[in-house]
Amino acid sequence: MATTRGACLCGSVEIEASVSPTVGACHCDICRTWGGGPLFALDGGDQVRLTGEDNVRTYPTTDWAERGFCSQCRPPLSTRRTYTGRYILPAGLFDRAVADLVFDHQIFVDQRPRYYAFANETREQTGAEVFAQFAPGAGG
């Protein structure tokens, strides 16, 4: 995991995190509604530092996660698992700063619309498989 910095579109919020070099795509209904397509994301762990926190707004999208966004320019900033504090961060915030990112997994593939598919060879999980692995109490 490499510590790196990213920022929202307007620069009001900066994020510093140790992110994984692997990118995953989430096809769940919430991510696609929130960002207009699948969310390409990095695991940011639970030690994320924000600068400009007064510009961050959160919205609880499930009973186990909340989404964060910049109140000025509105792009997605994070999904945080409320029961572990672990952050999932949009890859686009960091892709210019982290070299050699690898797209290696997709989740909620059972919710992926038929109008797109990726050519990359990746590990795929359905929503049920994700919840079995990462639900509260499962250690994820």
C-alpha positions as a Python dict, from the first residue, in 0.01 Angstrom:
ca = {
    (1, 'M'): (0, 0, 0),
    (2, 'A'): (137, 340, -98),
    (3, 'T'): (56, 662, 87),
    (4, 'T'): (-65, 921, -159),
    (5, 'R'): (-279, 1231, -190),
    (6, 'G'): (-585, 1305, -397),
    (7, 'A'): (-837, 1587, -419),
    (8, 'C'): (-1188, 1665, -535),
    (9, 'L'): (-1247, 1864, -855),
    (10, 'C'): (-1235, 2207, -691),
    (11, 'G'): (-955, 2122, -446),
    (12, 'S'): (-1161, 2208, -137),
    (13, 'V'): (-1109, 1857, 1),
    (14, 'E'): (-777, 1674, -6),
    (15, 'I'): (-739, 1312, 96),
    (16, 'E'): (-425, 1139, 216),
    (17, 'A'): (-439, 762, 244),
    (18, 'S'): (-241, 445, 206),
    (19, 'V'): (-419, 295, -92),
    (20, 'S'): (-396, -48, -245),
    (21, 'P'): (-253, -70, -599),
    (22, 'T'): (-553, -280, -705),
    (23, 'V'): (-865, -122, -849),
    (24, 'G'): (-1206, -278, -815),
    (25, 'A'): (-1532, -190, -987),
    (26, 'C'): (-1860, -189, -797),
    (27, 'H'): (-2172, -235, -1008),
    (28, 'C'): (-2429, -204, -727),
    (29, 'D'): (-2736, 8, -782),
    (30, 'I'): (-2620, 264, -523),
    (31, 'C'): (-2276, 321, -680),
    (32, 'R'): (-2420, 347, -1030),
    (33, 'T'): (-2686, 596, -916),
    (34, 'W'): (-2434, 794, -710),
    (35, 'G'): (-2170, 831, -981),
    (36, 'G'): (-2352, 762, -1307),
    (37, 'G'): (-2172, 433, -1369),
    (38, 'P'): (-1969, 171, -1188),
    (39, 'L'): (-1744, 298, -910),
    (40, 'F'): (-1377, 225, -975),
    (41, 'A'): (-1224, 222, -629),
    (42, 'L'): (-919, 161, -414),
    (43, 'D'): (-907, 25, -61),
    (44, 'G'): (-800, 317, 158),
    (45, 'G'): (-793, 133, 489),
    (46, 'D'): (-907, 303, 807),
    (47, 'Q'): (-637, 571, 840),
    (48, 'V'): (-761, 834, 593),
    (49, 'R'): (-674, 1199, 655),
    (50, 'L'): (-895, 1473, 514),
    (51, 'T'): (-806, 1838, 469),
    (52, 'G'): (-1104, 2067, 420),
    (53, 'E'): (-1337, 1847, 627),
    (54, 'D'): (-1582, 2136, 663),
    (55, 'N'): (-1660, 2081, 291),
    (56, 'V'): (-1731, 1709, 332),
    (57, 'R'): (-2089, 1593, 356),
    (58, 'T'): (-2192, 1236, 423),
    (59, 'Y'): (-2505, 1043, 341),
    (60, 'P'): (-2593, 706, 497),
    (61, 'T'): (-2682, 483, 202),
    (62, 'T'): (-2721, 160, 399),
    (63, 'D'): (-2723, 64, 765),
    (64, 'W'): (-2353, -32, 731),
    (65, 'A'): (-2205, 235, 501),
    (66, 'E'): (-2206, 607, 432),
    (67, 'R'): (-2098, 800, 122),
    (68, 'G'): (-1891, 1116, 141),
    (69, 'F'): (-1884, 1398, -114),
    (70, 'C'): (-1754, 1753, -148),
    (71, 'S'): (-2025, 2008, -72),
    (72, 'Q'): (-1873, 2250, -326),
    (73, 'C'): (-1817, 2046, -643),
    (74, 'R'): (-2010, 1728, -545),
    (75, 'P'): (-1791, 1440, -669),
    (76, 'P'): (-1784, 1113, -475),
    (77, 'L'): (-1503, 1112, -217),
    (78, 'S'): (-1552, 793, -21),
    (79, 'T'): (-1761, 505, 93),
    (80, 'R'): (-1695, 428, 459),
    (81, 'R'): (-1802, 109, 629),
    (82, 'T'): (-1950, 245, 949),
    (83, 'Y'): (-1889, -73, 1151),
    (84, 'T'): (-1512, -87, 1075),
    (85, 'G'): (-1421, 268, 969),
    (86, 'R'): (-1264, 129, 651),
    (87, 'Y'): (-1268, 362, 349),
    (88, 'I'): (-1322, 272, -14),
    (89, 'L'): (-1197, 563, -228),
    (90, 'P'): (-1266, 647, -594),
    (91, 'A'): (-962, 556, -804),
    (92, 'G'): (-1000, 876, -1005),
    (93, 'L'): (-895, 1081, -703),
    (94, 'F'): (-555, 908, -707),
    (95, 'D'): (-490, 759, -1052),
    (96, 'R'): (-246, 1035, -1154),
    (97, 'A'): (-53, 993, -829),
    (98, 'V'): (-38, 613, -802),
    (99, 'A'): (158, 445, -1080),
    (100, 'D'): (81, 97, -1206),
    (101, 'L'): (-274, 56, -1077),
    (102, 'V'): (-417, -285, -1167),
    (103, 'F'): (-789, -348, -1228),
    (104, 'D'): (-835, -692, -1073),
    (105, 'H'): (-1184, -736, -928),
    (106, 'Q'): (-1551, -653, -975),
    (107, 'I'): (-1829, -675, -718),
    (108, 'F'): (-2207, -685, -741),
    (109, 'V'): (-2173, -831, -1089),
    (110, 'D'): (-2531, -958, -1058),
    (111, 'Q'): (-2643, -591, -1066),
    (112, 'R'): (-2422, -497, -1364),
    (113, 'P'): (-2641, -368, -1650),
    (114, 'R'): (-2630, -551, -1980),
    (115, 'Y'): (-2517, -243, -2172),
    (116, 'Y'): (-2151, -267, -2068),
    (117, 'A'): (-1882, -525, -1996),
    (118, 'F'): (-1509, -499, -1935),
    (119, 'A'): (-1252, -698, -2130),
    (120, 'N'): (-1012, -729, -1834),
    (121, 'E'): (-976, -1068, -1668),
    (122, 'T'): (-1091, -1003, -1310),
    (123, 'R'): (-1220, -1183, -1005),
    (124, 'E'): (-1599, -1136, -989),
    (125, 'Q'): (-1836, -1152, -692),
    (126, 'T'): (-2213, -1125, -668),
    (127, 'G'): (-2377, -909, -405),
    (128, 'A'): (-2451, -1216, -190),
    (129, 'E'): (-2084, -1317, -203),
    (130, 'V'): (-1975, -967, -104),
    (131, 'F'): (-2215, -954, 189),
    (132, 'A'): (-2105, -1299, 305),
    (133, 'Q'): (-1742, -1181, 302),
    (134, 'F'): (-1775, -823, 431),
    (135, 'A'): (-2097, -806, 633),
    (136, 'P'): (-2069, -683, 992),
    (137, 'G'): (-1910, -956, 1198),
    (138, 'A'): (-1750, -1126, 897),
    (139, 'G'): (-1414, -954, 952),
    (140, 'G'): (-1411, -736, 636),
}
